[in-house]
Amino acid sequence: MESSSRQIQKVLNDGAQRLLARAGDNRALAREHLAPRISAAVDKYLLRDDPQISEAEIAKFIDELQADDLCLIIACERGDENAWNDLVERFTSTVRSAARSASSNEDAAEDLAQSIWAELYGLRTRKDGAPASKLAYYSGRGSLAGWLRAVVGQLAVDTFRKQSRLVQTEEDTDLDRLAHEASVGEVFSGIPTPEESMSNRFAQADMQQALNTAIQELVAEDRLLVKLYYFDNLRLREAGAVLGVHEATASRRLTRIQTDLRKRVAKILIDERGWTQMETEKSFAEVAQHLDTDFETILNIGHKKAQEAQNS
């Protein structure tokens, strides 16, 4: 057993060293700074369920952690003010976007966003006097942007529960799960818990707003084709007849529109809503597996607001 523990510790140390090497900015951290966090993640996600898991699986898990994000968070925990400034600068738009989606008005959204930074900075203290910062719960397993949206979601849910006089659960360990599992592709599936509901609601709201904007930016004829085909359920031949073009021309035009909309929605999500490139690509890869069906589902999210905008 002791020999096995030493072997696992070596795997953890080697993995921490590799993580530092592949980070674009390792924040001048040493292996010793990362090893405890990596060890905690391995215990929680691997060893707890399978104490006999192979060293190769442990190494693979470590190599899939988000190197730059994890280094940033650990540097913030260690009091690196430059790291903290980078965190705020890079992810303020992400936090504000999630807060707006969870709030009834702009003032409430601002209060929620400020509460998040207080939670992350550790302005509150635990019973032992140490800062009670939620940064301690980020394992690097999912993107930092997704994890921050989950933090906002949990705080919003906790606030709702307090206001409703419900029992508040302190499941900070669920944050990684929420961030890791939440994706636009799951927005349309069953949602079993309030935390998952809130986290997915943010993604759905972001997608809905971005899609509505993208549709409204289409030229009039393209927007009409989208309406005829997706919302009025006309066949391509019928939609083409309305536009005065052949069915094949309508089909080619619709394919181009779909591509243009995906590109525009992705740009909005990244530039304005704080999504990462990886999150966006993953979400649209899932959608693109069955374009006609899934894209229609996504388009229908924005149908009501699109109609309201057209009628205004």
C-alpha positions in Angstrom: 0.0 0.0 0.0 2.8 2.4 0.9 4.5 1.6 -2.4 1.3 2.3 -4.3 0.9 5.6 -2.5 4.4 6.6 -3.5 3.7 5.6 -7.1 0.5 7.7 -7.2 2.3 10.6 -5.6 5.0 10.4 -8.4 2.2 10.4 -11.0 0.7 13.5 -9.4 4.1 15.3 -9.3 4.9 14.4 -12.8 1.5 15.5 -14.0 1.8 18.8 -12.2 5.2 19.4 -13.9 3.6 18.6 -17.3 0.7 21.0 -16.6 3.2 23.8 -15.7 5.0 23.1 -19.0 2.0 23.3 -21.2 0.5 26.4 -19.6 0.9 29.6 -21.7 1.4 31.5 -18.4 2.3 29.4 -15.4 2.3 32.5 -13.1 5.7 31.5 -11.8 4.2 28.6 -9.9 6.1 25.6 -8.8 5.0 22.0 -8.9 4.4 22.0 -5.1 1.8 24.7 -5.6 -0.2 22.6 -8.0 0.2 19.1 -6.6 -2.3 19.5 -3.7 -5.1 20.8 -6.0 -4.5 18.1 -8.5 -4.4 15.4 -5.8 -7.7 16.6 -4.5 -9.3 16.5 -8.0 -7.9 13.0 -8.6 -9.3 11.8 -5.2 -12.7 13.3 -5.9 -13.2 12.3 -9.5 -11.2 9.1 -9.8 -10.0 7.4 -6.6 -13.2 7.8 -4.7 -15.0 5.6 -7.1 -12.2 3.3 -8.2 -9.2 3.1 -5.7 -7.5 0.6 -8.1 -7.6 2.9 -11.1 -4.5 2.7 -13.3 -1.7 5.2 -13.2 -2.2 5.8 -16.9 -5.8 6.9 -16.3 -4.7 9.3 -13.6 -2.0 10.7 -15.9 -4.6 11.1 -18.7 -7.0 12.9 -16.3 -4.3 15.4 -15.2 -3.3 16.0 -18.8 -6.9 17.0 -19.6 -7.0 19.7 -16.9 -7.2 23.4 -18.0 -3.6 24.4 -17.4 -3.8 28.2 -17.8 -7.1 28.5 -15.9 -5.9 26.4 -13.0 -2.6 28.3 -12.8 -4.5 31.6 -12.8 -6.8 30.5 -10.0 -4.0 29.1 -7.8 -2.0 32.3 -8.3 -5.0 34.3 -7.2 -5.3 32.2 -4.1 -1.7 32.8 -3.3 -2.3 36.6 -3.3 -0.9 37.4 -6.8 -2.6 40.8 -7.5 -1.6 40.7 -11.2 -3.4 37.3 -11.5 -6.4 38.7 -9.7 -6.5 41.7 -12.0 -6.3 39.3 -15.0 -9.1 37.2 -13.7 -11.4 40.2 -13.3 -10.4 41.7 -16.7 -10.9 38.5 -18.6 -14.1 37.2 -17.0 -16.1 40.3 -15.9 -18.2 40.0 -19.1 -18.9 36.3 -18.3 -20.0 37.0 -14.8 -22.2 40.0 -15.8 -23.8 38.0 -18.6 -24.7 35.2 -16.3 -25.9 37.6 -13.6 -28.1 39.4 -16.1 -29.6 36.1 -17.2 -30.4 35.2 -13.5 -31.8 38.6 -12.5 -35.0 40.5 -13.0 -33.3 43.9 -13.6 -30.0 45.5 -14.2 -29.6 46.6 -10.5 -30.2 43.1 -9.3 -27.7 41.7 -11.9 -25.0 44.2 -10.7 -25.6 43.2 -7.1 -25.3 39.5 -8.0 -22.1 40.1 -10.0 -20.5 42.0 -7.2 -21.5 39.3 -4.8 -19.7 36.8 -7.0 -16.4 38.7 -6.9 -16.7 38.9 -3.1 -17.2 35.1 -2.9 -14.2 34.5 -5.1 -11.9 37.0 -3.4 -12.8 35.5 0.0 -14.1 38.6 1.8 -16.0 36.3 4.2 -14.0 34.1 6.6 -14.5 30.6 7.8 -14.8 29.6 11.5 -11.0 29.1 11.5 -10.4 32.6 10.3 -9.2 31.6 6.8 -10.7 33.3 3.8 -13.8 31.5 2.6 -13.1 31.8 -1.1 -14.9 29.7 -3.7 -11.7 29.7 -5.8 -10.7 26.6 -3.7 -13.4 24.6 -5.5 -12.1 25.1 -9.0 -10.2 21.9 -10.0 -9.4 22.7 -13.6 -11.6 19.9 -14.9 -13.8 22.3 -17.0 -13.3 25.7 -18.5 -13.0 28.6 -16.0 -15.8 30.5 -17.9 -18.2 27.6 -17.5 -17.3 27.2 -13.8 -17.9 30.9 -13.2 -21.3 30.7 -14.7 -22.0 27.7 -12.4 -20.9 29.8 -9.4 -23.3 32.6 -10.4 -26.0 30.0 -10.9 -25.4 28.5 -7.5 -25.4 31.9 -5.7 -28.7 32.8 -7.5 -30.3 29.5 -6.5 -29.1 29.9 -2.9 -30.5 33.4 -2.8 -33.8 32.1 -4.2 -33.9 29.3 -1.6 -33.2 31.8 1.3 -35.9 34.1 0.1 -38.3 31.1 -0.3 -37.3 29.9 3.2 -36.1 26.6 1.7 -33.2 24.6 3.1 -29.9 25.8 1.6 -27.4 23.1 0.7 -23.7 23.9 0.7 -22.7 21.7 -2.2 -19.7 23.7 -3.5 -18.3 20.4 -4.8 -21.1 20.4 -7.5 -19.7 23.5 -9.2 -17.1 21.5 -11.2 -19.9 19.0 -12.2 -22.1 21.8 -13.3 -19.4 23.5 -15.3 -18.2 20.3 -16.8 -21.6 19.0 -17.8 -23.4 22.2 -18.9 -23.5 22.8 -22.6 -25.9 24.3 -25.1 -26.6 20.8 -26.4 -28.0 19.8 -23.0 -30.3 22.9 -22.7 -33.1 21.1 -24.4 -32.9 17.9 -22.3 -34.6 17.1 -19.0 -33.2 19.2 -16.1 -33.3 17.3 -12.8 -32.0 19.8 -10.2 -32.4 23.6 -9.5 -28.6 24.1 -9.9 -28.5 22.4 -13.3 -31.7 24.3 -14.3 -30.1 27.7 -13.5 -26.8 26.9 -15.1 -28.4 25.7 -18.3 -30.8 28.6 -18.3 -27.8 30.9 -18.6 -26.5 29.1 -21.7 -30.0 29.0 -23.2 -30.5 32.8 -22.6 -27.1 33.6 -24.2 -27.9 31.4 -27.2 -31.4 32.9 -27.5 -30.2 36.5 -27.4 -27.3 35.8 -29.8 -29.5 33.9 -32.3 -32.2 36.6 -32.2 -29.6 39.3 -33.0 -28.1 37.2 -35.8 -31.5 36.6 -37.4 -32.4 40.3 -37.3 -29.1 41.1 -39.0 -29.9 39.0 -42.0 -30.9 40.7 -45.2 -34.7 40.8 -45.7 -34.9 38.0 -48.2 -32.8 35.6 -46.2 -34.8 36.4 -43.0 -38.0 35.7 -45.0 -36.6 32.3 -46.1 -35.8 31.4 -42.5 -39.3 32.4 -41.4 -41.0 30.5 -44.3 -39.0 27.3 -43.8 -38.5 27.1 -40.0 -41.4 29.0 -38.6 -44.1 28.6 -41.2 -43.1 25.0 -42.0 -43.2 25.4 -45.7 -41.3 22.9 -47.9 -38.3 24.2 -49.8 -40.2 24.1 -53.0 -43.0 26.2 -51.5 -40.6 28.7 -49.9 -38.7 29.0 -53.2 -42.0 29.7 -55.0 -42.7 32.6 -52.6 -39.2 34.0 -53.3 -39.5 33.3 -57.0 -36.5 30.9 -57.1 -36.1 27.2 -57.9 -36.2 24.7 -55.0 -32.5 23.9 -55.5 -31.6 27.6 -55.2 -33.7 27.9 -52.0 -31.9 24.8 -50.6 -28.4 26.3 -51.4 -29.4 29.6 -50.0 -30.7 28.0 -46.8 -27.5 26.1 -46.3 -25.5 29.3 -46.6 -27.8 31.1 -44.1 -27.4 28.3 -41.6 -23.6 28.6 -41.9 -23.7 32.4 -41.6 -26.0 32.2 -38.6 -23.8 29.8 -36.8 -20.7 31.9 -37.4 -22.5 35.1 -36.3 -24.0 33.4 -33.2 -20.5 32.0 -32.2 -18.9 35.5 -32.6 -21.6 37.1 -30.4 -21.2 34.4 -27.7 -17.4 34.8 -27.7 -17.1 38.6 -28.1 -20.1 39.7 -26.1 -21.2 36.9 -23.8 -17.8 35.7 -22.6 -17.9 32.1 -24.0 -14.6 30.5 -24.8 -13.8 29.3 -28.3 -13.7 25.7 -27.0 -17.2 25.9 -25.4 -18.6 27.4 -28.6 -17.1 24.9 -31.0 -18.2 22.0 -28.8 -21.8 23.3 -28.6 -22.1 23.9 -32.4 -20.4 20.6 -33.2 -23.2 18.9 -31.2 -25.8 20.9 -33.0 -24.3 20.2 -36.4 -24.6 16.4 -36.1 -28.2 16.7 -37.3 -28.4 20.1 -38.7 -32.0 20.3 -40.0 -33.6 18.9 -36.9 -31.4 20.4 -34.2 -30.9 23.8 -35.8 -34.6 24.1 -36.2 -35.0 23.4 -32.5 -32.4 26.2 -31.7 -34.0 28.6 -34.2 -37.4 28.1 -32.5 -35.9 29.3 -29.2 -35.6 32.7 -30.7 -38.9 32.6 -32.7 -41.0 34.5 -30.2 -38.5 37.4 -29.7 -37.7 37.4 -33.4 -41.4 37.9 -34.2 -41.7 40.6 -31.6 -38.7 42.5 -33.1 -40.2 42.2 -36.6 -43.5 43.5 -35.4 -42.1 46.4 -33.5 
